[in-house]
Amino acid sequence: MITSIVLIKTSVDQIPEIAEQIAALEGVSEVYSVTGQHDLIAMVRVANHDDLADVIPGRISKVPGVASTETHIAFRTYSQHDLEAAFSIGLDA
């Protein structure tokens, strides 16, 4: 599974509607409205790199009101859940 983080600039007056349209796209798992230089962050999860082209420039960038995107591809995922599993050796206290 390939995960990418897509930073999106939009028409500010349409953020909720644009976010809902992007969230409904296949390959998009979540969309967050955020503060800062970008208006939305979309999490895209696909099976292979070629699928990224279908989802990001092929669908997200074509949603009316999307002004620009910046994509970051994740190499590895770290989370508290992952860390607990990695350090668990199966001993009960």
PyMOL Python script that loads the backbone (N, CA, C, O; Angstrom):
from pymol import cmd

cmd.read_pdbstr("""\
ATOM      1  N   MET A   1       0.851  -1.181   0.000  1.00  0.00           N
ATOM      2  CA  MET A   1       0.000   0.000   0.000  1.00  0.00           C
ATOM      3  C   MET A   1       0.887   1.231   0.000  1.00  0.00           C
ATOM      4  O   MET A   1       1.813   1.331   0.806  1.00  0.00           O
ATOM      5  N   ILE A   2       0.616   2.161  -0.888  1.00  0.00           N
ATOM      6  CA  ILE A   2       1.351   3.414  -0.980  1.00  0.00           C
ATOM      7  C   ILE A   2       0.477   4.516  -0.398  1.00  0.00           C
ATOM      8  O   ILE A   2      -0.683   4.677  -0.779  1.00  0.00           O
ATOM      9  N   THR A   3       1.050   5.264   0.525  1.00  0.00           N
ATOM     10  CA  THR A   3       0.332   6.368   1.149  1.00  0.00           C
ATOM     11  C   THR A   3       0.972   7.675   0.717  1.00  0.00           C
ATOM     12  O   THR A   3       2.194   7.820   0.739  1.00  0.00           O
ATOM     13  N   SER A   4       0.142   8.613   0.327  1.00  0.00           N
ATOM     14  CA  SER A   4       0.639   9.950   0.025  1.00  0.00           C
ATOM     15  C   SER A   4      -0.212  10.975   0.753  1.00  0.00           C
ATOM     16  O   SER A   4      -1.406  10.784   0.984  1.00  0.00           O
ATOM     17  N   ILE A   5       0.447  12.064   1.103  1.00  0.00           N
ATOM     18  CA  ILE A   5      -0.199  13.179   1.774  1.00  0.00           C
ATOM     19  C   ILE A   5      -0.283  14.295   0.740  1.00  0.00           C
ATOM     20  O   ILE A   5       0.737  14.736   0.209  1.00  0.00           O
ATOM     21  N   VAL A   6      -1.489  14.746   0.458  1.00  0.00           N
ATOM     22  CA  VAL A   6      -1.691  15.753  -0.582  1.00  0.00           C
ATOM     23  C   VAL A   6      -2.158  17.048   0.074  1.00  0.00           C
ATOM     24  O   VAL A   6      -3.241  17.111   0.656  1.00  0.00           O
ATOM     25  N   LEU A   7      -1.319  18.081  -0.029  1.00  0.00           N
ATOM     26  CA  LEU A   7      -1.646  19.406   0.480  1.00  0.00           C
ATOM     27  C   LEU A   7      -2.380  20.156  -0.625  1.00  0.00           C
ATOM     28  O   LEU A   7      -1.912  20.212  -1.763  1.00  0.00           O
ATOM     29  N   ILE A   8      -3.530  20.732  -0.287  1.00  0.00           N
ATOM     30  CA  ILE A   8      -4.411  21.286  -1.318  1.00  0.00           C
ATOM     31  C   ILE A   8      -4.770  22.735  -0.986  1.00  0.00           C
ATOM     32  O   ILE A   8      -5.168  23.053   0.135  1.00  0.00           O
ATOM     33  N   LYS A   9      -4.619  23.604  -1.989  1.00  0.00           N
ATOM     34  CA  LYS A   9      -5.105  24.981  -1.890  1.00  0.00           C
ATOM     35  C   LYS A   9      -6.403  25.056  -2.670  1.00  0.00           C
ATOM     36  O   LYS A   9      -6.503  24.546  -3.786  1.00  0.00           O
ATOM     37  N   THR A  10      -7.406  25.705  -2.062  1.00  0.00           N
ATOM     38  CA  THR A  10      -8.737  25.749  -2.671  1.00  0.00           C
ATOM     39  C   THR A  10      -9.311  27.160  -2.623  1.00  0.00           C
ATOM     40  O   THR A  10      -8.699  28.088  -2.095  1.00  0.00           O
ATOM     41  N   SER A  11     -10.482  27.285  -3.182  1.00  0.00           N
ATOM     42  CA  SER A  11     -11.273  28.501  -3.000  1.00  0.00           C
ATOM     43  C   SER A  11     -11.777  28.469  -1.559  1.00  0.00           C
ATOM     44  O   SER A  11     -12.521  27.565  -1.177  1.00  0.00           O
ATOM     45  N   VAL A  12     -11.376  29.448  -0.768  1.00  0.00           N
ATOM     46  CA  VAL A  12     -11.661  29.432   0.664  1.00  0.00           C
ATOM     47  C   VAL A  12     -13.151  29.373   0.967  1.00  0.00           C
ATOM     48  O   VAL A  12     -13.557  28.744   1.944  1.00  0.00           O
ATOM     49  N   ASP A  13     -13.961  30.011   0.155  1.00  0.00           N
ATOM     50  CA  ASP A  13     -15.400  30.035   0.421  1.00  0.00           C
ATOM     51  C   ASP A  13     -16.087  28.718   0.088  1.00  0.00           C
ATOM     52  O   ASP A  13     -17.287  28.576   0.321  1.00  0.00           O
ATOM     53  N   GLN A  14     -15.350  27.752  -0.453  1.00  0.00           N
ATOM     54  CA  GLN A  14     -15.944  26.464  -0.842  1.00  0.00           C
ATOM     55  C   GLN A  14     -15.262  25.269  -0.172  1.00  0.00           C
ATOM     56  O   GLN A  14     -15.428  24.136  -0.623  1.00  0.00           O
ATOM     57  N   ILE A  15     -14.506  25.504   0.887  1.00  0.00           N
ATOM     58  CA  ILE A  15     -13.732  24.422   1.496  1.00  0.00           C
ATOM     59  C   ILE A  15     -14.590  23.211   1.860  1.00  0.00           C
ATOM     60  O   ILE A  15     -14.210  22.099   1.492  1.00  0.00           O
ATOM     61  N   PRO A  16     -15.716  23.348   2.554  1.00  0.00           N
ATOM     62  CA  PRO A  16     -16.488  22.151   2.923  1.00  0.00           C
ATOM     63  C   PRO A  16     -16.970  21.346   1.711  1.00  0.00           C
ATOM     64  O   PRO A  16     -16.902  20.116   1.708  1.00  0.00           O
ATOM     65  N   GLU A  17     -17.450  22.041   0.696  1.00  0.00           N
ATOM     66  CA  GLU A  17     -17.954  21.341  -0.501  1.00  0.00           C
ATOM     67  C   GLU A  17     -16.823  20.645  -1.255  1.00  0.00           C
ATOM     68  O   GLU A  17     -16.982  19.515  -1.716  1.00  0.00           O
ATOM     69  N   ILE A  18     -15.694  21.314  -1.379  1.00  0.00           N
ATOM     70  CA  ILE A  18     -14.553  20.713  -2.077  1.00  0.00           C
ATOM     71  C   ILE A  18     -14.034  19.519  -1.286  1.00  0.00           C
ATOM     72  O   ILE A  18     -13.715  18.479  -1.863  1.00  0.00           O
ATOM     73  N   ALA A  19     -13.948  19.664   0.035  1.00  0.00           N
ATOM     74  CA  ALA A  19     -13.478  18.562   0.885  1.00  0.00           C
ATOM     75  C   ALA A  19     -14.368  17.334   0.733  1.00  0.00           C
ATOM     76  O   ALA A  19     -13.868  16.212   0.649  1.00  0.00           O
ATOM     77  N   GLU A  20     -15.664  17.534   0.697  1.00  0.00           N
ATOM     78  CA  GLU A  20     -16.595  16.406   0.543  1.00  0.00           C
ATOM     79  C   GLU A  20     -16.426  15.730  -0.810  1.00  0.00           C
ATOM     80  O   GLU A  20     -16.471  14.503  -0.896  1.00  0.00           O
ATOM     81  N   GLN A  21     -16.232  16.507  -1.861  1.00  0.00           N
ATOM     82  CA  GLN A  21     -16.027  15.923  -3.194  1.00  0.00           C
ATOM     83  C   GLN A  21     -14.739  15.110  -3.240  1.00  0.00           C
ATOM     84  O   GLN A  21     -14.707  14.024  -3.819  1.00  0.00           O
ATOM     85  N   ILE A  22     -13.684  15.631  -2.632  1.00  0.00           N
ATOM     86  CA  ILE A  22     -12.406  14.917  -2.630  1.00  0.00           C
ATOM     87  C   ILE A  22     -12.511  13.651  -1.778  1.00  0.00           C
ATOM     88  O   ILE A  22     -12.001  12.600  -2.166  1.00  0.00           O
ATOM     89  N   ALA A  23     -13.165  13.747  -0.629  1.00  0.00           N
ATOM     90  CA  ALA A  23     -13.316  12.585   0.258  1.00  0.00           C
ATOM     91  C   ALA A  23     -14.079  11.448  -0.415  1.00  0.00           C
ATOM     92  O   ALA A  23     -13.880  10.283  -0.071  1.00  0.00           O
ATOM     93  N   ALA A  24     -14.942  11.771  -1.363  1.00  0.00           N
ATOM     94  CA  ALA A  24     -15.739  10.754  -2.051  1.00  0.00           C
ATOM     95  C   ALA A  24     -14.965  10.037  -3.157  1.00  0.00           C
ATOM     96  O   ALA A  24     -15.451   9.046  -3.702  1.00  0.00           O
ATOM     97  N   LEU A  25     -13.771  10.520  -3.496  1.00  0.00           N
ATOM     98  CA  LEU A  25     -13.001   9.926  -4.586  1.00  0.00           C
ATOM     99  C   LEU A  25     -12.374   8.601  -4.163  1.00  0.00           C
ATOM    100  O   LEU A  25     -11.910   8.453  -3.033  1.00  0.00           O
ATOM    101  N   GLU A  26     -12.365   7.651  -5.077  1.00  0.00           N
ATOM    102  CA  GLU A  26     -11.715   6.374  -4.824  1.00  0.00           C
ATOM    103  C   GLU A  26     -10.222   6.600  -4.619  1.00  0.00           C
ATOM    104  O   GLU A  26      -9.583   7.308  -5.397  1.00  0.00           O
ATOM    105  N   GLY A  27      -9.671   6.001  -3.578  1.00  0.00           N
ATOM    106  CA  GLY A  27      -8.264   6.152  -3.252  1.00  0.00           C
ATOM    107  C   GLY A  27      -8.004   7.174  -2.160  1.00  0.00           C
ATOM    108  O   GLY A  27      -6.924   7.190  -1.569  1.00  0.00           O
ATOM    109  N   VAL A  28      -8.980   8.027  -1.887  1.00  0.00           N
ATOM    110  CA  VAL A  28      -8.838   9.029  -0.824  1.00  0.00           C
ATOM    111  C   VAL A  28      -9.454   8.460   0.444  1.00  0.00           C
ATOM    112  O   VAL A  28     -10.641   8.135   0.480  1.00  0.00           O
ATOM    113  N   SER A  29      -8.625   8.340   1.498  1.00  0.00           N
ATOM    114  CA  SER A  29      -9.143   7.747   2.737  1.00  0.00           C
ATOM    115  C   SER A  29      -9.658   8.791   3.725  1.00  0.00           C
ATOM    116  O   SER A  29     -10.618   8.533   4.451  1.00  0.00           O
ATOM    117  N   GLU A  30      -9.028   9.970   3.760  1.00  0.00           N
ATOM    118  CA  GLU A  30      -9.471  11.038   4.651  1.00  0.00           C
ATOM    119  C   GLU A  30      -9.142  12.378   4.030  1.00  0.00           C
ATOM    120  O   GLU A  30      -8.241  12.497   3.200  1.00  0.00           O
ATOM    121  N   VAL A  31      -9.896  13.390   4.450  1.00  0.00           N
ATOM    122  CA  VAL A  31      -9.602  14.775   4.072  1.00  0.00           C
ATOM    123  C   VAL A  31      -9.754  15.616   5.333  1.00  0.00           C
ATOM    124  O   VAL A  31     -10.752  15.515   6.046  1.00  0.00           O
ATOM    125  N   TYR A  32      -8.752  16.444   5.596  1.00  0.00           N
ATOM    126  CA  TYR A  32      -8.759  17.314   6.762  1.00  0.00           C
ATOM    127  C   TYR A  32      -8.743  18.767   6.317  1.00  0.00           C
ATOM    128  O   TYR A  32      -7.998  19.124   5.404  1.00  0.00           O
ATOM    129  N   SER A  33      -9.553  19.610   6.946  1.00  0.00           N
ATOM    130  CA  SER A  33      -9.408  21.048   6.752  1.00  0.00           C
ATOM    131  C   SER A  33      -8.392  21.496   7.795  1.00  0.00           C
ATOM    132  O   SER A  33      -8.453  21.075   8.950  1.00  0.00           O
ATOM    133  N   VAL A  34      -7.463  22.348   7.386  1.00  0.00           N
ATOM    134  CA  VAL A  34      -6.335  22.697   8.252  1.00  0.00           C
ATOM    135  C   VAL A  34      -6.043  24.192   8.211  1.00  0.00           C
ATOM    136  O   VAL A  34      -6.533  24.912   7.340  1.00  0.00           O
ATOM    137  N   THR A  35      -5.243  24.641   9.160  1.00  0.00           N
ATOM    138  CA  THR A  35      -4.744  26.013   9.150  1.00  0.00           C
ATOM    139  C   THR A  35      -3.400  26.032   8.435  1.00  0.00           C
ATOM    140  O   THR A  35      -2.786  24.987   8.217  1.00  0.00           O
ATOM    141  N   GLY A  36      -2.957  27.209   8.079  1.00  0.00           N
ATOM    142  CA  GLY A  36      -1.654  27.332   7.442  1.00  0.00           C
ATOM    143  C   GLY A  36      -1.767  27.703   5.981  1.00  0.00           C
ATOM    144  O   GLY A  36      -2.780  28.248   5.544  1.00  0.00           O
ATOM    145  N   GLN A  37      -0.724  27.408   5.227  1.00  0.00           N
ATOM    146  CA  GLN A  37      -0.655  27.796   3.825  1.00  0.00           C
ATOM    147  C   GLN A  37      -1.603  27.004   2.932  1.00  0.00           C
ATOM    148  O   GLN A  37      -1.952  27.463   1.845  1.00  0.00           O
ATOM    149  N   HIS A  38      -2.020  25.831   3.372  1.00  0.00           N
ATOM    150  CA  HIS A  38      -2.935  24.999   2.592  1.00  0.00           C
ATOM    151  C   HIS A  38      -4.285  24.944   3.290  1.00  0.00           C
ATOM    152  O   HIS A  38      -4.391  25.186   4.493  1.00  0.00           O
ATOM    153  N   ASP A  39      -5.297  24.628   2.528  1.00  0.00           N
ATOM    154  CA  ASP A  39      -6.654  24.606   3.074  1.00  0.00           C
ATOM    155  C   ASP A  39      -7.111  23.204   3.476  1.00  0.00           C
ATOM    156  O   ASP A  39      -7.855  23.032   4.442  1.00  0.00           O
ATOM    157  N   LEU A  40      -6.654  22.209   2.719  1.00  0.00           N
ATOM    158  CA  LEU A  40      -7.046  20.819   2.955  1.00  0.00           C
ATOM    159  C   LEU A  40      -5.825  19.917   2.876  1.00  0.00           C
ATOM    160  O   LEU A  40      -4.849  20.223   2.191  1.00  0.00           O
ATOM    161  N   ILE A  41      -5.898  18.806   3.584  1.00  0.00           N
ATOM    162  CA  ILE A  41      -4.917  17.735   3.436  1.00  0.00           C
ATOM    163  C   ILE A  41      -5.696  16.454   3.175  1.00  0.00           C
ATOM    164  O   ILE A  41      -6.584  16.081   3.941  1.00  0.00           O
ATOM    165  N   ALA A  42      -5.347  15.790   2.084  1.00  0.00           N
ATOM    166  CA  ALA A  42      -5.990  14.518   1.742  1.00  0.00           C
ATOM    167  C   ALA A  42      -4.985  13.392   1.916  1.00  0.00           C
ATOM    168  O   ALA A  42      -3.827  13.514   1.516  1.00  0.00           O
ATOM    169  N   MET A  43      -5.427  12.314   2.505  1.00  0.00           N
ATOM    170  CA  MET A  43      -4.618  11.105   2.618  1.00  0.00           C
ATOM    171  C   MET A  43      -5.054  10.180   1.485  1.00  0.00           C
ATOM    172  O   MET A  43      -6.218   9.794   1.389  1.00  0.00           O
ATOM    173  N   VAL A  44      -4.099   9.838   0.636  1.00  0.00           N
ATOM    174  CA  VAL A  44      -4.387   8.972  -0.511  1.00  0.00           C
ATOM    175  C   VAL A  44      -3.668   7.657  -0.303  1.00  0.00           C
ATOM    176  O   VAL A  44      -2.461   7.639  -0.061  1.00  0.00           O
ATOM    177  N   ARG A  45      -4.395   6.559  -0.394  1.00  0.00           N
ATOM    178  CA  ARG A  45      -3.819   5.231  -0.223  1.00  0.00           C
ATOM    179  C   ARG A  45      -4.195   4.386  -1.436  1.00  0.00           C
ATOM    180  O   ARG A  45      -5.370   4.152  -1.717  1.00  0.00           O
ATOM    181  N   VAL A  46      -3.160   3.934  -2.146  1.00  0.00           N
ATOM    182  CA  VAL A  46      -3.378   3.166  -3.375  1.00  0.00           C
ATOM    183  C   VAL A  46      -2.448   1.952  -3.403  1.00  0.00           C
ATOM    184  O   VAL A  46      -1.510   1.852  -2.611  1.00  0.00           O
ATOM    185  N   ALA A  47      -2.722   1.045  -4.316  1.00  0.00           N
ATOM    186  CA  ALA A  47      -1.946  -0.187  -4.403  1.00  0.00           C
ATOM    187  C   ALA A  47      -0.583   0.003  -5.055  1.00  0.00           C
ATOM    188  O   ALA A  47       0.381  -0.650  -4.656  1.00  0.00           O
ATOM    189  N   ASN A  48      -0.481   0.882  -6.049  1.00  0.00           N
ATOM    190  CA  ASN A  48       0.808   1.063  -6.719  1.00  0.00           C
ATOM    191  C   ASN A  48       0.984   2.524  -7.164  1.00  0.00           C
ATOM    192  O   ASN A  48       0.039   3.314  -7.168  1.00  0.00           O
ATOM    193  N   HIS A  49       2.213   2.845  -7.534  1.00  0.00           N
ATOM    194  CA  HIS A  49       2.538   4.228  -7.891  1.00  0.00           C
ATOM    195  C   HIS A  49       1.724   4.757  -9.074  1.00  0.00           C
ATOM    196  O   HIS A  49       1.363   5.933  -9.095  1.00  0.00           O
ATOM    197  N   ASP A  50       1.439   3.916 -10.040  1.00  0.00           N
ATOM    198  CA  ASP A  50       0.657   4.366 -11.193  1.00  0.00           C
ATOM    199  C   ASP A  50      -0.721   4.875 -10.781  1.00  0.00           C
ATOM    200  O   ASP A  50      -1.274   5.776 -11.411  1.00  0.00           O
ATOM    201  N   ASP A  51      -1.266   4.293  -9.723  1.00  0.00           N
ATOM    202  CA  ASP A  51      -2.584   4.721  -9.247  1.00  0.00           C
ATOM    203  C   ASP A  51      -2.553   6.140  -8.696  1.00  0.00           C
ATOM    204  O   ASP A  51      -3.570   6.833  -8.712  1.00  0.00           O
ATOM    205  N   LEU A  52      -1.388   6.579  -8.205  1.00  0.00           N
ATOM    206  CA  LEU A  52      -1.286   7.957  -7.706  1.00  0.00           C
ATOM    207  C   LEU A  52      -1.621   8.962  -8.802  1.00  0.00           C
ATOM    208  O   LEU A  52      -2.291   9.965  -8.554  1.00  0.00           O
ATOM    209  N   ALA A  53      -1.152   8.686 -10.009  1.00  0.00           N
ATOM    210  CA  ALA A  53      -1.429   9.591 -11.134  1.00  0.00           C
ATOM    211  C   ALA A  53      -2.921   9.646 -11.440  1.00  0.00           C
ATOM    212  O   ALA A  53      -3.443  10.697 -11.813  1.00  0.00           O
ATOM    213  N   ASP A  54      -3.602   8.526 -11.286  1.00  0.00           N
ATOM    214  CA  ASP A  54      -5.046   8.512 -11.519  1.00  0.00           C
ATOM    215  C   ASP A  54      -5.787   9.338 -10.475  1.00  0.00           C
ATOM    216  O   ASP A  54      -6.726  10.065 -10.800  1.00  0.00           O
ATOM    217  N   VAL A  55      -5.361   9.224  -9.222  1.00  0.00           N
ATOM    218  CA  VAL A  55      -6.086   9.881  -8.132  1.00  0.00           C
ATOM    219  C   VAL A  55      -5.735  11.359  -8.007  1.00  0.00           C
ATOM    220  O   VAL A  55      -6.632  12.197  -7.913  1.00  0.00           O
ATOM    221  N   ILE A  56      -4.444  11.694  -8.005  1.00  0.00           N
ATOM    222  CA  ILE A  56      -4.066  13.076  -7.681  1.00  0.00           C
ATOM    223  C   ILE A  56      -4.249  14.013  -8.874  1.00  0.00           C
ATOM    224  O   ILE A  56      -5.153  14.848  -8.837  1.00  0.00           O
ATOM    225  N   PRO A  57      -3.443  13.919  -9.925  1.00  0.00           N
ATOM    226  CA  PRO A  57      -3.720  14.838 -11.042  1.00  0.00           C
ATOM    227  C   PRO A  57      -4.973  14.451 -11.820  1.00  0.00           C
ATOM    228  O   PRO A  57      -5.618  15.305 -12.430  1.00  0.00           O
ATOM    229  N   GLY A  58      -5.318  13.165 -11.800  1.00  0.00           N
ATOM    230  CA  GLY A  58      -6.462  12.708 -12.573  1.00  0.00           C
ATOM    231  C   GLY A  58      -7.809  13.013 -11.978  1.00  0.00           C
ATOM    232  O   GLY A  58      -8.784  13.188 -12.710  1.00  0.00           O
ATOM    233  N   ARG A  59      -7.890  13.083 -10.632  1.00  0.00           N
ATOM    234  CA  ARG A  59      -9.189  13.331  -9.994  1.00  0.00           C
ATOM    235  C   ARG A  59      -9.175  14.528  -9.050  1.00  0.00           C
ATOM    236  O   ARG A  59      -9.983  15.445  -9.196  1.00  0.00           O
ATOM    237  N   ILE A  60      -8.253  14.524  -8.074  1.00  0.00           N
ATOM    238  CA  ILE A  60      -8.248  15.607  -7.078  1.00  0.00           C
ATOM    239  C   ILE A  60      -8.045  16.968  -7.744  1.00  0.00           C
ATOM    240  O   ILE A  60      -8.789  17.910  -7.470  1.00  0.00           O
ATOM    241  N   SER A  61      -7.059  17.072  -8.603  1.00  0.00           N
ATOM    242  CA  SER A  61      -6.761  18.359  -9.244  1.00  0.00           C
ATOM    243  C   SER A  61      -7.877  18.855 -10.147  1.00  0.00           C
ATOM    244  O   SER A  61      -7.940  20.042 -10.466  1.00  0.00           O
ATOM    245  N   LYS A  62      -8.757  17.952 -10.560  1.00  0.00           N
ATOM    246  CA  LYS A  62      -9.857  18.328 -11.450  1.00  0.00           C
ATOM    247  C   LYS A  62     -11.137  18.704 -10.717  1.00  0.00           C
ATOM    248  O   LYS A  62     -12.123  19.087 -11.346  1.00  0.00           O
ATOM    249  N   VAL A  63     -11.130  18.597  -9.398  1.00  0.00           N
ATOM    250  CA  VAL A  63     -12.309  19.012  -8.630  1.00  0.00           C
ATOM    251  C   VAL A  63     -12.422  20.532  -8.743  1.00  0.00           C
ATOM    252  O   VAL A  63     -11.454  21.240  -8.465  1.00  0.00           O
ATOM    253  N   PRO A  64     -13.584  21.042  -9.147  1.00  0.00           N
ATOM    254  CA  PRO A  64     -13.746  22.495  -9.265  1.00  0.00           C
ATOM    255  C   PRO A  64     -13.439  23.193  -7.939  1.00  0.00           C
ATOM    256  O   PRO A  64     -13.945  22.800  -6.888  1.00  0.00           O
ATOM    257  N   GLY A  65     -12.608  24.228  -8.000  1.00  0.00           N
ATOM    258  CA  GLY A  65     -12.228  24.962  -6.808  1.00  0.00           C
ATOM    259  C   GLY A  65     -10.848  24.597  -6.276  1.00  0.00           C
ATOM    260  O   GLY A  65     -10.303  25.315  -5.438  1.00  0.00           O
ATOM    261  N   VAL A  66     -10.275  23.489  -6.750  1.00  0.00           N
ATOM    262  CA  VAL A  66      -8.912  23.134  -6.347  1.00  0.00           C
ATOM    263  C   VAL A  66      -7.950  23.992  -7.157  1.00  0.00           C
ATOM    264  O   VAL A  66      -7.925  23.917  -8.385  1.00  0.00           O
ATOM    265  N   ALA A  67      -7.155  24.810  -6.462  1.00  0.00           N
ATOM    266  CA  ALA A  67      -6.220  25.717  -7.137  1.00  0.00           C
ATOM    267  C   ALA A  67      -4.872  25.047  -7.379  1.00  0.00           C
ATOM    268  O   ALA A  67      -4.268  25.230  -8.435  1.00  0.00           O
ATOM    269  N   SER A  68      -4.393  24.262  -6.394  1.00  0.00           N
ATOM    270  CA  SER A  68      -3.108  23.586  -6.549  1.00  0.00           C
ATOM    271  C   SER A  68      -2.983  22.461  -5.533  1.00  0.00           C
ATOM    272  O   SER A  68      -3.685  22.432  -4.522  1.00  0.00           O
ATOM    273  N   THR A  69      -2.072  21.534  -5.825  1.00  0.00           N
ATOM    274  CA  THR A  69      -1.780  20.445  -4.903  1.00  0.00           C
ATOM    275  C   THR A  69      -0.264  20.303  -4.754  1.00  0.00           C
ATOM    276  O   THR A  69       0.503  20.664  -5.646  1.00  0.00           O
ATOM    277  N   GLU A  70       0.135  19.778  -3.626  1.00  0.00           N
ATOM    278  CA  GLU A  70       1.536  19.432  -3.362  1.00  0.00           C
ATOM    279  C   GLU A  70       1.512  18.052  -2.727  1.00  0.00           C
ATOM    280  O   GLU A  70       0.867  17.849  -1.698  1.00  0.00           O
ATOM    281  N   THR A  71       2.208  17.109  -3.331  1.00  0.00           N
ATOM    282  CA  THR A  71       2.125  15.713  -2.899  1.00  0.00           C
ATOM    283  C   THR A  71       3.410  15.260  -2.227  1.00  0.00           C
ATOM    284  O   THR A  71       4.513  15.530  -2.702  1.00  0.00           O
ATOM    285  N   HIS A  72       3.240  14.560  -1.103  1.00  0.00           N
ATOM    286  CA  HIS A  72       4.347  13.942  -0.380  1.00  0.00           C
ATOM    287  C   HIS A  72       4.051  12.450  -0.271  1.00  0.00           C
ATOM    288  O   HIS A  72       2.991  12.058   0.216  1.00  0.00           O
ATOM    289  N   ILE A  73       4.984  11.623  -0.724  1.00  0.00           N
ATOM    290  CA  ILE A  73       4.805  10.171  -0.652  1.00  0.00           C
ATOM    291  C   ILE A  73       5.477   9.667   0.613  1.00  0.00           C
ATOM    292  O   ILE A  73       6.637   9.986   0.875  1.00  0.00           O
ATOM    293  N   ALA A  74       4.757   8.886   1.391  1.00  0.00           N
ATOM    294  CA  ALA A  74       5.278   8.363   2.657  1.00  0.00           C
ATOM    295  C   ALA A  74       6.151   7.142   2.399  1.00  0.00           C
ATOM    296  O   ALA A  74       5.790   6.254   1.627  1.00  0.00           O
ATOM    297  N   PHE A  75       7.299   7.114   3.058  1.00  0.00           N
ATOM    298  CA  PHE A  75       8.177   5.945   2.983  1.00  0.00           C
ATOM    299  C   PHE A  75       7.787   4.899   4.016  1.00  0.00           C
ATOM    300  O   PHE A  75       7.756   3.703   3.724  1.00  0.00           O
ATOM    301  N   ARG A  76       7.491   5.361   5.226  1.00  0.00           N
ATOM    302  CA  ARG A  76       7.228   4.459   6.341  1.00  0.00           C
ATOM    303  C   ARG A  76       6.217   5.128   7.257  1.00  0.00           C
ATOM    304  O   ARG A  76       6.189   6.355   7.358  1.00  0.00           O
ATOM    305  N   THR A  77       5.393   4.345   7.919  1.00  0.00           N
ATOM    306  CA  THR A  77       4.390   4.873   8.836  1.00  0.00           C
ATOM    307  C   THR A  77       4.790   4.572  10.265  1.00  0.00           C
ATOM    308  O   THR A  77       5.153   3.443  10.594  1.00  0.00           O
ATOM    309  N   TYR A  78       4.722   5.579  11.105  1.00  0.00           N
ATOM    310  CA  TYR A  78       4.972   5.417  12.536  1.00  0.00           C
ATOM    311  C   TYR A  78       3.738   5.886  13.273  1.00  0.00           C
ATOM    312  O   TYR A  78       3.187   6.945  12.972  1.00  0.00           O
ATOM    313  N   SER A  79       3.308   5.100  14.230  1.00  0.00           N
ATOM    314  CA  SER A  79       2.190   5.519  15.071  1.00  0.00           C
ATOM    315  C   SER A  79       2.369   4.871  16.432  1.00  0.00           C
ATOM    316  O   SER A  79       3.144   3.926  16.577  1.00  0.00           O
ATOM    317  N   GLN A  80       1.665   5.368  17.415  1.00  0.00           N
ATOM    318  CA  GLN A  80       1.764   4.797  18.758  1.00  0.00           C
ATOM    319  C   GLN A  80       1.364   3.336  18.723  1.00  0.00           C
ATOM    320  O   GLN A  80       1.977   2.511  19.401  1.00  0.00           O
ATOM    321  N   HIS A  81       0.350   3.003  17.948  1.00  0.00           N
ATOM    322  CA  HIS A  81      -0.099   1.614  17.816  1.00  0.00           C
ATOM    323  C   HIS A  81       1.020   0.744  17.262  1.00  0.00           C
ATOM    324  O   HIS A  81       1.254  -0.352  17.771  1.00  0.00           O
ATOM    325  N   ASP A  82       1.711   1.209  16.234  1.00  0.00           N
ATOM    326  CA  ASP A  82       2.812   0.458  15.635  1.00  0.00           C
ATOM    327  C   ASP A  82       3.962   0.278  16.617  1.00  0.00           C
ATOM    328  O   ASP A  82       4.565  -0.793  16.681  1.00  0.00           O
ATOM    329  N   LEU A  83       4.269   1.328  17.387  1.00  0.00           N
ATOM    330  CA  LEU A  83       5.370   1.246  18.340  1.00  0.00           C
ATOM    331  C   LEU A  83       5.059   0.256  19.457  1.00  0.00           C
ATOM    332  O   LEU A  83       5.938  -0.499  19.873  1.00  0.00           O
ATOM    333  N   GLU A  84       3.827   0.248  19.945  1.00  0.00           N
ATOM    334  CA  GLU A  84       3.450  -0.700  20.993  1.00  0.00           C
ATOM    335  C   GLU A  84       3.576  -2.133  20.499  1.00  0.00           C
ATOM    336  O   GLU A  84       4.046  -3.000  21.236  1.00  0.00           O
ATOM    337  N   ALA A  85       3.166  -2.394  19.273  1.00  0.00           N
ATOM    338  CA  ALA A  85       3.262  -3.737  18.717  1.00  0.00           C
ATOM    339  C   ALA A  85       4.722  -4.138  18.522  1.00  0.00           C
ATOM    340  O   ALA A  85       5.080  -5.291  18.761  1.00  0.00           O
ATOM    341  N   ALA A  86       5.561  -3.211  18.095  1.00  0.00           N
ATOM    342  CA  ALA A  86       6.972  -3.517  17.840  1.00  0.00           C
ATOM    343  C   ALA A  86       7.711  -3.868  19.114  1.00  0.00           C
ATOM    344  O   ALA A  86       8.618  -4.700  19.083  1.00  0.00           O
ATOM    345  N   PHE A  87       7.348  -3.255  20.240  1.00  0.00           N
ATOM    346  CA  PHE A  87       8.065  -3.492  21.484  1.00  0.00           C
ATOM    347  C   PHE A  87       7.386  -4.528  22.377  1.00  0.00           C
ATOM    348  O   PHE A  87       7.892  -4.841  23.454  1.00  0.00           O
ATOM    349  N   SER A  88       6.270  -5.051  21.949  1.00  0.00           N
ATOM    350  CA  SER A  88       5.589  -6.080  22.729  1.00  0.00           C
ATOM    351  C   SER A  88       6.299  -7.411  22.524  1.00  0.00           C
ATOM    352  O   SER A  88       6.491  -7.858  21.394  1.00  0.00           O
ATOM    353  N   ILE A  89       6.687  -8.042  23.639  1.00  0.00           N
ATOM    354  CA  ILE A  89       7.354  -9.342  23.521  1.00  0.00           C
ATOM    355  C   ILE A  89       6.470 -10.456  24.045  1.00  0.00           C
ATOM    356  O   ILE A  89       6.913 -11.595  24.190  1.00  0.00           O
ATOM    357  N   GLY A  90       5.223 -10.128  24.326  1.00  0.00           N
ATOM    358  CA  GLY A  90       4.271 -11.162  24.719  1.00  0.00           C
ATOM    359  C   GLY A  90       4.308 -11.570  26.177  1.00  0.00           C
ATOM    360  O   GLY A  90       3.713 -12.588  26.533  1.00  0.00           O
ATOM    361  N   LEU A  91       4.969 -10.835  27.021  1.00  0.00           N
ATOM    362  CA  LEU A  91       5.006 -11.139  28.455  1.00  0.00           C
ATOM    363  C   LEU A  91       3.895 -10.410  29.171  1.00  0.00           C
ATOM    364  O   LEU A  91       3.705  -9.212  28.966  1.00  0.00           O
ATOM    365  N   ASP A  92       3.174 -11.101  29.992  1.00  0.00           N
ATOM    366  CA  ASP A  92       2.136 -10.482  30.819  1.00  0.00           C
ATOM    367  C   ASP A  92       2.720 -10.201  32.183  1.00  0.00           C
ATOM    368  O   ASP A  92       3.392 -11.054  32.764  1.00  0.00           O
ATOM    369  N   ALA A  93       2.465  -8.999  32.706  1.00  0.00           N
ATOM    370  CA  ALA A  93       3.012  -8.629  34.019  1.00  0.00           C
ATOM    371  C   ALA A  93       2.156  -9.196  35.122  1.00  0.00           C
ATOM    372  O   ALA A  93       2.453  -8.993  36.299  1.00  0.00           O
TER     373      ALA A  93
END
""", "prot")
cmd.dss("prot")
cmd.show_as("cartoon", "prot")
cmd.util.cbc("prot")
cmd.orient("prot")
